[in-house]
Amino acid sequence: MSLYRYRVIQADGSTAEGSIEAQGRQDAYSRLQARGWTPVNIAEQSNEKSETKSGFDFRWKSKKVSFRDLENFTRLLANLLAAGVPLSRALVILHREASNPTSAEKWKEVHDLVIDGMPLADAMAQFPETFPRVYVAMVQAGETGGFLDLVLGQIADFQVREKDLRSKVFAALIYPTVLLVLAISVLIFLLVFFIPRFQLIFAGFGAALPLITRLIVGASEIVRDYGVFAAIGFAVIGYMAQNWLKTEQGKRKWENAMLQVPVIGPLTARFAMARFCRMLGTLLGAGVPLIQGLNVARRSINNQILVDAVSESIERVKKGDQLGSSLSDCRQLFASSVLEMISVAEETGRLDQELVRIANVTEEDLDRQLKTAVALAEPLMLFLIAGLIGTIFIGMVIPIFTIQDYIK
């Protein structure tokens, strides 16, 4: 017999907590129901507290599940369900075979919630730090439509594709980022330690310095006198901006501004469109109704401005409009050519295939554009860094070259 902690809803609607002895979670669940209670949470009570009291545990445990563990969980769960393994048994297998203790604990918690009668999507929604909202929405659609194994396979493919894209961008930006950090460090060193020594020499010239030299010396004085206060001010402004971006109004304004940026805006919109089309095409191909598929695909868009546009199209589809025409007002997300292809696909009855094809073509084009943008960013940053340091060097050297005139 094991001891289980429980939280239940009593017959009068109030909640209660306590412990009960049972042979297993299912036995504890049945005993609580026999008392007329509705179990909300049941967890086995371990002796971790007594073990902790008898000694010190200095082990650091991460509460976050890694991307690789989540991908393996998703793909293996899809394979097990496709092979006919029941969901509860599949979750037990994943819990036992997890190589990471944190992941094993998380899979066990999901398994326990499912055993208690909670749908898999709702159980995953209890852990938003592990399962994103798009993940949960697709699982919910798969459970409703009876094709959970297919959806999980698609989720795993999405995860790999997005990880590869992030890895490419991150790897390409490492060198420019290192250059930027070094340039800022050198600039601070020049303004704080190097230029003041020249300033003492310039003070004895007895003549007006060139404009560029005066500007550099003035910048050095500002950094030395107010640099600490400026750093504190930037930190406060950054903190306030972060809190403002968490609000709905701030998030909308920021995202709308980002969509207007010449290079970043179009890339963001095309990426959102490709993700939207791929998910919607996959769901429609699996037999999900259009309205439900639109609601799930809408959650795949992280930009609130675009979410609002797709939400409006969903309302129009509910009223009987075609998908292509309902998306016509969302020009930031869908180009005219894409809308025309969607409309033709609707007329010919191959909307799911066309949406996936549009996503494939758009992602290939995005990959080329990202490579080009990153390739151009590196020499541009080198040029800016060289220009900045070169300007300081020239501004400090010009008075030295004319020192003979000042002596005369």
N, C-alpha and C positions, 0 to 999 in steps of 0.2 A: 504494500500500500504506500502511496506517495501523498504528500500534502500539497494541495493546490490553493493558491490565492485566487479569489474571484471578485468580480464586480457585476452586480445584477440589477435589473429593474423589477421592483416588487409589483404586486397586483394594484397597489394604490398609485403607482407611477413614480414613487420615490426610489432612489438608488441606495444600494447597500453593498458593503464590502465585508469580506471575511475569508475564512479558510475551510477547506473540507478535505477529508481523506477519501481517496478513490484509487482504483487500479490503473486508471489512465485518464486522459483528457476527456475521452468520449464518455467514460463512466461518470466523471465529475459533471459533465454537461447534462447527462440524463438525470442524475440525482438532483441537480438544481432545478431542472424543468419539472421534476416530480413534486417539488415544493411550490410550484406555481410561479416561479420566477423566470425572467427572461435573461439569460446570461449575456453579458456584454464583453467581458474579457475573463479568460481563464489562463493562469500561468503557473507552472510548477514552481513551488517554493524550494529553493536550493539552500544549501548551508554555506553560501559564500560569505555571509556576514560573520559566522563563527570562525571561519577559516581566516578571515581578514583580521579578526581580533587577536588571534594567536600569533600573528606575525605581520611583517610589513611586506607589501607587494609594490615594488617599484617599476613594474612592467608598464610600458606605455601602450595603450590600445587605441587604435584609430577606429572611429565610428563610421567612417566613410567607406563604402564599397567601391573598389576600383572599377575602371571602365572595362578592363579585361574580364574581371569576374562577372560583371553584369552581362557582358556579351556572351560568355560561356554559359551562364545561367539561361539566357534567352534561347540560345541555339539548341542547347541540350534539352530544354523543356519542350521546344517545338518538335524535336526528333522523337522524344518519348511519347508525346501525345499522338504524333503521326503513326507511331507503331502500335497504338491502342492501349498504352499504359494509362490507367486512371490518374486523374489529376493529383489526388492526395498521395498516391504511391509515388508518382513522379517527383513531387516536392520532397518526399522523404529521401528518395535517391539523391536528389540534388543537395539536400542538407548533409547527407553522409559523405558524399564525394567532394564537398567543398574543401579546397586546399587552404583557404584563409579563414581563421576563426571568426573574424568580423562578418564575412560573407555567410558562413555557416549559421551564425546566430540570426542574421537577417532572414535567411531562407526558412529557418525554423519558426520565426515569428510569423512569416507569411503562411506557412503550413498550418500553424495553430489557428490562425484566424479563419482559414478556409475550412478546417475541420469543425470549427464552431458554427459553420453555416454561412459564412460571409463569402460573397462572390470574389473571385480572384482579383478583379479590377479594384473592388473596394478595399481588399486587403492590401494591395500594392499602394493604393492612395493614402494609406496610413503612414507611408514612408516616402514623402516627397523628395527627401535628400538623396534617395536611391533611384526611385522610379519617377521620371519627369511626367508632366501632365499629358504630353503627347503619347508617351508609352502607355499610360493608364487608359487614355481614351481609345487607343487602338485595341488594347486587350478587352475593353468593355464591348467594343463592336464585334470582336471575334467571339466572345462568349455569347453575345446576343444572337449572332448569325450562325453559330455552330461551326466555325472554321478557325478556332483558336490556334491550332498548330500552324496554319498558313500565315496568320497575322504575326505570330511570334517569329517565324522565319523572316518575314519582311522587316520586322523591327530590327532583327540582328543585322540584316543587310544595310538598313539605314544607319545603324550605329557604326558599322565598319566604314561606310562611305563618308560619313561626317567626320570620323576620326582621321581618315586619310587626308581629307581636305584641310582640317585644322593642323595636322602634322606638316603638310606641305607649306602652309603659310607660316607656321612657327619656325620651321627650319630655314625658310628663306629670309625671315626677319631677324635671325640671330645675329648675323654679321652686321647689318645696319644698326641694330640696337647697341651692339658693343661699340661701334664707332661713335654713336651718339653719346653714350655714357663717357667714353674717353674724351670726346670733344668738350663736353660740359665740365669735366674735371680739369682739363687743361685750361679752359677759359677762366674758371674760378681761380686756379693757381696764378694765372697771369694777372688777373685783376687785383688779387689780394696781396700777393707776395712780390711779383716781378715788376709791375708798373710803378709802385710806390718808390722803388729805388731810383728809377729813371726820373720820377717827379722831383726828387731832391736835386738831381743834376740840372733839370730844366729850370728850376727856380733861380739858379744862379746865372742864367743866360742874360737876364736883363732885357729881354725882347719878347714880343708876342709870339706864341707858338702857333703852328698851323691849326686850322679848324679841326681836322680829323684827330690831331693829337689832343686838343682840348676836350673833345668829346670823349675820347678814350679815358683820359685822366679823370674827367667828371664821372664817368661810369664806374671807375675804380673807387672813387671816393664814396659814391652811393652804396656800392656793394659792401665796402668796409664799415660804413657808418650805420647802414640800415639793413644789411643782409639778413641778420637774425630776425629782425622784426618782419621783413618781407617773407621769410620762410614760414614764420608762424602765421602770418596773414594768409598765405597760400594754403596752408594746412586747414585753417578755419574755413576758408572759402570752399575748399574741396569737400570738407565734411558737410557743410550746408548744402552744397550742390548735390552730394550723394543722397541726402535726405529728401531734397526736392525732387530728384529723379524717381524716388520711390512713390511719390504721389501720382495719382492718375493724370492730373493736369500737367505736371512736369514731365511725365513720361511721354505723353502725347506730343508736347511741344518739342522735346528733344528728338523723338523719332521722326517727326515731320521735318525738323531741321536737317537731320542726317540724310533723309531721302532727297533733299535739295542739293547735297554736296555733289559736285560734278562726277567724280569717279566712284566714291563709296556708295552714293545713293542708288545709281542704276545696278550696281553689283548686288546690293542688299535686296532690292526689289526682285531681281531675276532669280536670286537664290530662293527667296520666299515663294515665288511662283513655281519654281521647279519642285520644291518640296511639297507644295500644295497639290500640284498635278500628280506627282508620283503616288502620294498617299491616297488621293481620291480615286485614281485609276486602279490602284491595287484593291481598294475596298469594293469598288463597283465590280471588278472582275471576280471577286469572291462572293458576290451576290448581295452585298449590303445595299439597301435602298438609297436613293440619291440624297434625300434630306439627311439621313443619318450619316452618310459618308461625308457630306459637306460639313456637318457639325464636327466630326472627328478631324477632318483635314484642316478646318479652320484653326484648331488648337495647335497645329504644327507651325503656324506662323507666329513668330515671336514679336513682330512689330504690331503695336496696337492700332496704328492707323490702317494697316492692311487688314487687320482682323475686323475692324468696323466696316470696311468696304465689303468684305466677304459676307459678313453678317447681313448686310443689306441685300446682297444677292440671294441669300438663303430665304429671306422673307419674300422676295419676288418669285422664287421657284415654288414656294408654298402656294402662291396665288395662281400658279399655272404657267409662268414664263419659262422659256427654255434657258438652259444653263448659260449658253453663249451670250444671249441678250441680257441676262441678269448681271453678267460680269462686265457689261459695256461701260458702266460708270467708273470702274476701277482701272483707270488708264495707268496709274502708277505701277500696277501689278501686271496687267495683261495688255500686251500690244495688240494692235488691230489684226495683225496676221494670226496671232494666237487665238483670238476670239473667232476669227473666220474658220480656222481649223477645228475648233471645238464645235462650232455650229454645224459644219459639214459632217463631223463625226456623229453628232446627235441624230442627224437625218438618216445616216446610213447604219445606225445601230452598233457602232464600234467605238463608243465614247471611251470605254476603259482602256482599250488598246492605244488610242490616239493620245490620251492623257499621259500614259507611260512613255510613249514615243517622244512627246513634247518635253517631258522631264529629262529623258536621256540626251536629247539634242541640246537642251539648255545647259545641262550640267557639263557637257563636253565643251561648249562655248565658254562657260564660266571658268573652267579649268584653264583654258588658253588665255582668257583675259586676266586672270589672277597671276599667271606666270609672267605675262607681259608687264603688268603693273608692278610686281615685285622686282622684276629685272630692271625696270626704269627707276625705281625708288633708290636702288643701291648707288648708282653713279650720281644721281641727283643729290643724295645726302653727302656723298664724298665731296661733290662740288661745293655745297653749302658750307661744309666744315672747313674745307681748304680756304674758301673765300673769307670766312669769319676770322680764322687764325691769321691768314695773310693780311687782312686789313689791320689787325692789331699790330702785327709785326711792322708793316709799312708805316703806320702812324707813329710808332716808337723810333723808327730808324731815321725818318726824314729829318727831325731836329738834329740828330747826331751828324748827318751828312752836312748840315749847314752850320755846325758849331764854329767852323773857322770864321764865318761871317760875323757871328755874334762876338767872337774874341776880338776881331778887328774893330 
